Amino acid sequence: MDKINSKRWFIAIMGTLLQVVLGTVYAWSFFQKPIIAEYGWSNVQTMWIFSLSILFLGLSAAVGGMILPKYGPRKLASMGALLYGVGYLISAYAMFISSLPLFYFGFGVVGGIGLGLGYVTPVATASKWFPDKKGFITGMVVMGFGLGALVMSKVIAPIFVSITQGNMVEVFLYIAIVLMAIGIPAGLSMQNPPDGFIPKGYSSPVKSAASQGFEDSLTIKESLLSTKFLGMWIIFFLNISAGIMFIGLQSPMIQDLFRIKDATMSTEALAVAGATLIAISSLFNGIGRFLWGGLSDKIGRIQVFRLILGSQILIFILMMFTGNPWIFGILVCYVLLCYGGGFGAMPSYVLDVFHAKLMPVVYGVILTAWSIGGIVGPQVAAFIRDFYTNTPEIIGPRTYMAGAILLGIGFIVTLMLTNKSITEGEE
């Protein structure tokens, strides 16, 4: 393997490692019940901590995509890892003084900004190194984000919970140190390929002079005001809203189902069941990014989104008719497989449609769908959960119905989109 090829794979691997660090945010439901039990906050109040982190992730990713060409991937990625760790430090102090607003600021705002800057950078950078494997490599990099919850819920958090005997303040302090120790060096490894870089054995598609001229003159404003961008944003938002309902609340939801099935289960056994679902579903989240991203190279980007959204409608309907926690767990894993698939396929879809020059900016703005979805999905689920507190058997079906409606709208929108580049005259 030649030196330049080794370098691009090293950057892709370090980008994936950075995404694993950032993806630990998806293990939030591991902390949900212990924090509620200790501080007495409601499901909606604590879910806002997670929702704010996703909101600011998307907003800062949009800004990050715009300033990436100016500051470069190394500065942006390492700053993202630093801020995410600092968010945990502030959160630890917030719990020490029992301040929910400071918790919102630390984990939600500071941590969320770090997530956004750190997330968009390796995705945009790796895609430049691999024009020959766009779907595969972006799927691989964002797979790391999906696996972060597995690492947190089954390795990092349990170790520190055991060491500190469940002291959440100390747990968050230790987590901050570990995340920064891994994330900052990974971020410092990010760099762009040399100008004019073309992988060995790869030939760029031949473009007509008119198409190339239009691509060169295409502006950010024209791209963001196009109907194609709007459609892509909508399907991304709806897939995220439906899937993220379960990321923040999957642990308490499966615990409720086990409690209904067997009222004698201990609190410890229920917690283990919840943590296990987080771990397994996060594995599917990661695999989905890699699987669907690679599949989009074979069958087309929009075809993949039609499969992702359409198949989930059936899954959400099935969820409405099962109270079995084991079946629920299997179905959640499929939802997370598709949730991750959206993140695996979207970067290469943006690259195909809007081309390499505008990709970081357009993809960054696309990620605002994550911000809005990160509020809509969890808050709908948390509202339903709090509203039906006295009738827990209704919580699930109402949540699944809401998810199926969102996915149905998204599927309809996919029928209006194609794989054609914006330079091919669709706008």
HUKATA-V910441 format. One record per residue. N is the residue number from 1. SS is DSSP state (~ for helix, > for strand, _ for the rest). OMEGA is omega in radians with two decimals (* if undefined). D_CENTER is the distance of its C-alpha to the mean C-alpha in whole Angstrom. Layout:
BEGIN
N_SS_OMEGA_D_CENTER ; N_SS_OMEGA_D_CENTER
END
This chain:
BEGIN
1___-3.09_32 ; 2___-3.01_33 ; 3_~_-3.08_32 ; 4_~_3.11_30 ; 5_~_3.08_28 ; 6_~_-3.10_28 ; 7_~_-3.10_26 ; 8_~_3.08_23 ; 9_~_3.08_22 ; 10_~_3.13_23 ; 11_~_3.11_20 ; 12_~_-3.14_18 ; 13_~_3.12_18 ; 14_~_3.05_18 ; 15_~_3.09_15 ; 16_~_3.11_13 ; 17_~_3.08_15 ; 18_~_3.13_13 ; 19_~_3.07_10 ; 20_~_3.11_11 ; 21_~_-3.10_12 ; 22_~_-3.10_9 ; 23_~_3.07_7 ; 24_~_3.09_10 ; 25_~_-3.11_9 ; 26_~_3.08_8 ; 27_~_-3.07_11 ; 28_~_-3.07_13 ; 29_~_3.03_15 ; 30_~_-3.09_17 ; 31_~_-3.00_18 ; 32_~_-3.07_18 ; 33_~_3.12_22 ; 34_~_-3.13_23 ; 35_~_3.09_23 ; 36_~_-3.11_24 ; 37_~_-3.07_27 ; 38_~_-3.01_28 ; 39_~_3.06_28 ; 40___3.10_28 ; 41___-3.11_25 ; 42___3.08_24 ; 43_~_-3.12_21 ; 44_~_-3.13_21 ; 45_~_-3.11_21 ; 46_~_3.12_19 ; 47_~_3.08_16 ; 48_~_3.08_17 ; 49_~_3.12_16 ; 50_~_-3.10_12 ; 51_~_3.13_12 ; 52_~_3.13_14 ; 53_~_3.12_11 ; 54_~_3.08_8 ; 55_~_-3.10_11 ; 56_~_2.99_13 ; 57_~_-3.10_9 ; 58_~_-3.13_10 ; 59_~_-3.13_14 ; 60_~_3.06_14 ; 61_~_3.10_12 ; 62_~_3.10_14 ; 63_~_3.14_17 ; 64_~_3.10_16 ; 65_~_-3.13_16 ; 66_~_-3.08_20 ; 67_~_3.14_21 ; 68_~_3.12_20 ; 69_~_-3.10_23 ; 70_~_-3.03_25 ; 71_~_3.12_24 ; 72_~_-3.05_22 ; 73_~_-3.08_19 ; 74_~_-3.12_21 ; 75_~_-3.06_22 ; 76_~_-3.10_18 ; 77_~_-3.13_16 ; 78_~_3.08_19 ; 79_~_3.10_19 ; 80_~_3.13_15 ; 81_~_3.13_16 ; 82_~_-3.11_19 ; 83_~_3.12_18 ; 84_~_3.09_15 ; 85_~_3.11_18 ; 86_~_3.08_20 ; 87_~_3.08_18 ; 88_~_3.12_18 ; 89_~_3.11_22 ; 90_~_3.14_23 ; 91_~_3.11_21 ; 92_~_3.12_23 ; 93_~_3.12_26 ; 94_~_3.10_25 ; 95_~_3.13_26 ; 96_~_3.14_29 ; 97___3.11_30 ; 98___-3.12_29 ; 99___3.10_27 ; 100_~_3.10_24 ; 101_~_3.11_24 ; 102_~_3.06_24 ; 103_~_3.08_21 ; 104_~_-3.10_19 ; 105_~_-3.07_20 ; 106_~_-3.09_19 ; 107_~_-3.05_16 ; 108_~_-3.04_15 ; 109_~_-3.09_16 ; 110_~_3.12_17 ; 111_~_3.14_14 ; 112_~_3.09_12 ; 113_~_3.08_14 ; 114_~_3.11_14 ; 115_~_-3.09_10 ; 116_~_3.13_10 ; 117_~_-3.12_13 ; 118_~_-3.07_12 ; 119_~_-3.00_9 ; 120_~_-3.01_11 ; 121_~_-3.13_14 ; 122_~_3.11_14 ; 123_~_-3.14_12 ; 124_~_-3.09_15 ; 125_~_-3.11_17 ; 126_~_-3.12_17 ; 127_~_3.11_18 ; 128_~_3.14_21 ; 129_~_-3.03_22 ; 130___3.07_22 ; 131___-3.13_23 ; 132___-3.10_24 ; 133___-2.99_21 ; 134_~_-3.11_18 ; 135_~_-3.12_16 ; 136_~_-3.00_17 ; 137_~_3.08_16 ; 138_~_3.05_13 ; 139_~_3.12_12 ; 140_~_-3.10_13 ; 141_~_-3.11_12 ; 142_~_3.01_8 ; 143_~_3.12_9 ; 144_~_3.14_10 ; 145_~_3.13_6 ; 146_~_-3.12_7 ; 147_~_-3.10_10 ; 148_~_-3.14_10 ; 149_~_3.09_11 ; 150_~_-3.14_13 ; 151_~_-3.11_15 ; 152_~_-3.00_15 ; 153_~_-3.09_16 ; 154_~_-3.10_19 ; 155_~_-2.98_20 ; 156_~_-3.06_19 ; 157_~_3.13_19 ; 158_~_3.12_22 ; 159_~_-3.09_24 ; 160_~_3.04_24 ; 161_~_3.12_25 ; 162_~_-3.11_28 ; 163_~_-3.06_29 ; 164_~_-3.10_29 ; 165___3.04_30 ; 166___3.10_27 ; 167___-3.03_28 ; 168_~_3.11_24 ; 169_~_-3.14_26 ; 170_~_3.11_26 ; 171_~_-3.12_23 ; 172_~_3.09_21 ; 173_~_-3.13_24 ; 174_~_3.12_23 ; 175_~_3.14_20 ; 176_~_-3.12_20 ; 177_~_-3.12_22 ; 178_~_-3.10_21 ; 179_~_3.13_17 ; 180_~_-3.13_19 ; 181_~_3.12_22 ; 182_~_-3.01_19 ; 183_~_-3.09_17 ; 184_~_3.07_20 ; 185_~_3.10_22 ; 186_~_3.11_19 ; 187_~_-3.14_18 ; 188_~_3.12_22 ; 189___-3.07_22 ; 190___3.01_20 ; 191___-3.14_22 ; 192___3.04_23 ; 193___3.09_26 ; 194___3.09_29 ; 195___3.11_30 ; 196___-3.09_31 ; 197___3.05_29 ; 198___3.14_30 ; 199___3.13_29 ; 200___3.11_32 ; 201___-3.12_33 ; 202___3.09_31 ; 203___3.12_32 ; 204___3.08_30 ; 205___3.13_31 ; 206___-3.14_34 ; 207___3.06_34 ; 208___3.14_37 ; 209_~_-3.13_38 ; 210_~_3.14_37 ; 211_~_3.13_33 ; 212_~_3.13_33 ; 213_~_3.12_35 ; 214_~_3.11_33 ; 215_~_-3.12_29 ; 216_~_-3.09_31 ; 217_~_-3.10_32 ; 218___-3.11_29 ; 219___3.09_28 ; 220_~_-3.12_24 ; 221_~_3.13_26 ; 222_~_-3.13_27 ; 223_~_-3.05_23 ; 224_~_3.10_22 ; 225___-3.11_25 ; 226___3.11_25 ; 227_~_3.12_24 ; 228_~_3.10_22 ; 229_~_-3.13_19 ; 230_~_3.14_20 ; 231_~_3.12_19 ; 232_~_3.12_16 ; 233_~_-3.08_15 ; 234_~_-3.10_16 ; 235_~_3.09_15 ; 236_~_-3.14_11 ; 237_~_-3.07_11 ; 238_~_3.08_13 ; 239_~_3.11_11 ; 240_~_-3.10_8 ; 241_~_-3.13_11 ; 242_~_-3.08_13 ; 243_~_-3.04_10 ; 244_~_3.01_9 ; 245_~_-3.03_12 ; 246_~_-3.11_13 ; 247_~_-3.11_10 ; 248_~_-3.02_12 ; 249_~_-3.09_15 ; 250_~_-3.13_15 ; 251_~_3.11_18 ; 252_~_-3.13_20 ; 253_~_-3.13_20 ; 254_~_3.07_21 ; 255_~_3.10_24 ; 256_~_3.14_25 ; 257_~_3.09_26 ; 258_~_-3.14_27 ; 259_~_3.10_30 ; 260_~_-3.11_31 ; 261_~_-3.10_32 ; 262___-3.08_33 ; 263___-3.11_34 ; 264___-3.13_36 ; 265___-3.13_32 ; 266___3.09_32 ; 267_~_-3.14_29 ; 268_~_3.14_29 ; 269_~_3.10_28 ; 270_~_3.13_26 ; 271_~_3.11_24 ; 272_~_3.12_24 ; 273_~_3.12_23 ; 274_~_-3.14_20 ; 275_~_3.13_19 ; 276_~_3.10_19 ; 277_~_3.10_17 ; 278_~_-3.09_14 ; 279_~_-3.08_15 ; 280_~_-3.12_16 ; 281_~_3.10_13 ; 282_~_3.05_11 ; 283_~_3.10_13 ; 284_~_3.06_13 ; 285_~_3.13_9 ; 286_~_3.14_10 ; 287_~_-3.12_13 ; 288_~_3.12_11 ; 289_~_-3.13_10 ; 290_~_-3.08_13 ; 291_~_-3.10_15 ; 292_~_3.09_14 ; 293_~_3.10_14 ; 294_~_3.13_17 ; 295_~_3.14_19 ; 296_~_3.04_18 ; 297_~_-3.04_21 ; 298_~_-3.00_23 ; 299_~_3.14_23 ; 300___-3.05_22 ; 301_~_-3.06_18 ; 302_~_3.08_19 ; 303_~_3.10_21 ; 304_~_3.14_18 ; 305_~_3.08_16 ; 306_~_3.10_19 ; 307_~_-3.12_19 ; 308_~_-3.07_15 ; 309_~_-3.09_16 ; 310_~_-3.12_20 ; 311_~_-3.13_20 ; 312_~_3.09_17 ; 313_~_3.12_20 ; 314_~_-3.13_22 ; 315_~_-3.13_20 ; 316_~_3.08_20 ; 317_~_3.09_24 ; 318_~_3.14_24 ; 319_~_-3.11_23 ; 320___-3.04_25 ; 321___3.10_28 ; 322___3.02_27 ; 323___-3.14_28 ; 324___-3.09_27 ; 325_~_3.14_25 ; 326_~_3.10_25 ; 327_~_3.09_24 ; 328_~_3.14_21 ; 329_~_3.13_20 ; 330_~_-3.13_20 ; 331_~_3.08_19 ; 332_~_3.12_16 ; 333_~_3.10_15 ; 334_~_3.09_15 ; 335_~_3.14_13 ; 336_~_3.04_10 ; 337_~_3.13_12 ; 338_~_3.08_12 ; 339_~_3.09_8 ; 340_~_-3.14_7 ; 341_~_3.09_10 ; 342_~_3.12_9 ; 343_~_3.12_7 ; 344_~_-3.06_10 ; 345_~_-3.03_12 ; 346_~_-3.13_12 ; 347_~_-3.14_12 ; 348_~_3.06_16 ; 349_~_3.09_16 ; 350_~_-3.13_16 ; 351_~_3.12_19 ; 352_~_-3.02_21 ; 353_~_-3.01_22 ; 354_~_3.02_22 ; 355_~_-2.94_23 ; 356_~_-3.05_22 ; 357_~_-3.08_24 ; 358_~_-3.04_22 ; 359_~_-3.11_18 ; 360_~_-3.11_17 ; 361_~_-3.10_18 ; 362_~_3.14_17 ; 363_~_3.08_13 ; 364_~_3.13_13 ; 365_~_3.06_15 ; 366_~_-3.10_13 ; 367___3.01_9 ; 368_~_3.03_12 ; 369_~_3.07_11 ; 370_~_3.11_8 ; 371_~_-3.08_10 ; 372_~_3.10_12 ; 373_~_3.13_10 ; 374_~_3.04_9 ; 375_~_-3.05_13 ; 376_~_-3.08_15 ; 377_~_-3.11_13 ; 378_~_-3.10_13 ; 379_~_3.04_17 ; 380_~_-3.13_18 ; 381_~_-3.13_18 ; 382_~_3.12_19 ; 383_~_3.12_22 ; 384_~_-3.13_23 ; 385_~_3.13_23 ; 386_~_-3.08_25 ; 387_~_-3.10_27 ; 388___-3.11_28 ; 389___-3.08_29 ; 390___3.09_32 ; 391___-3.04_31 ; 392_~_-3.13_28 ; 393_~_-3.14_29 ; 394_~_-3.04_28 ; 395_~_-3.09_25 ; 396_~_-3.11_23 ; 397_~_3.12_25 ; 398_~_3.13_24 ; 399_~_-3.10_20 ; 400_~_3.10_20 ; 401_~_3.12_22 ; 402_~_3.13_20 ; 403_~_-3.13_17 ; 404_~_3.12_20 ; 405_~_3.12_21 ; 406_~_-3.12_18 ; 407_~_3.12_17 ; 408_~_3.09_21 ; 409_~_3.14_21 ; 410_~_3.14_18 ; 411_~_3.11_20 ; 412_~_3.14_23 ; 413_~_3.14_21 ; 414_~_-3.14_20 ; 415___3.13_24 ; 416___-3.09_25 ; 417___3.07_23 ; 418___3.11_24 ; 419___-3.04_23 ; 420___3.05_26 ; 421___3.10_25 ; 422_~_3.14_26 ; 423_~_-3.10_29 ; 424_~_2.94_30 ; 425___3.13_32 ; 426___-3.07_29 ; 427___*_29
END
